[in-house]
Amino acid sequence: MNITVLQEYLPIFAGAFLLTIKIGLAGVALAFVIGVAGAFARYFKIPVFSAIIKCYVELFRNTPLLVQLFFIYYGLPVMGIRISAEICGILGLGLLGGSYMTESLRSGLEAVPKIQTESAFSLGFSRPQTFMSVILPQAFSISVPALVANVIFLLKETSVFSAISLMDLMFTAKDLIGLYYNTTESLFMLVVFYIIMLLPVSVLGSIAEKRSRLKMFGSD
């Protein structure tokens, strides 16, 4: 492995890393917003909207992100809708992630025992108070592991953005390999920067999971 090549590639990969993390975090934020709205719609069984969310979840969970990106980036312009590659990446990641977040949050809401609701009512809590103070905190604690796993999954999925010509980490690695044939150095930098992106999420997710369990069950 050539150290000089690694030093030359460092600023190139750093730029690609910033673009990847920007689009990745924006996509995750959009996914979370969609997930919250979708989970509430399905949990409360809101007419029509609940059925639409169910169809949306099945569609996006059962099609690859690459296919979704191709449809958004190459298919929509045929219908007169043109968006930039960055917006396409955010939208694709958000829509895919939203389907997973919806199910994770919905499962958490439905996992809260019914006796918790009944106990809150017996203490004089209103329905909104019961949901906000009793159901939602427990549901979020239950959902934390799945939510963290979804975030890591979505950030890893940014590796397909190169298919729509985004200068992300994967595109940069493939481009440098094709130009200079420094395969080992390029792949090494690719792995390092993905670890830099994903390891903190994993660590923070573990901390959040432990804290949520302590709040839910109490400490010894």
Secondary structure, 3 states (H helix, E strand, C coil): CCHHHHHHHHHHHHHHHHHHHHHHHHHHHHHHHHHHHHHHHHHCCCCCHHHHHHHHHHHHHCCCHHHHHHHHHHHHHHHCCCCCHHHHHHHHHHHHHHHHHHHHHHHHHHHCCHHHHHHHHHCCCCHHHHHHHHHHHHHHHHHHHHHHHHHHHHHHHHHHHHHHCCCCHHHHHHHHHHHHCCHHHHHHHHHHHHHHHHHHHHHHHHHHHHHHHHHHHCCC
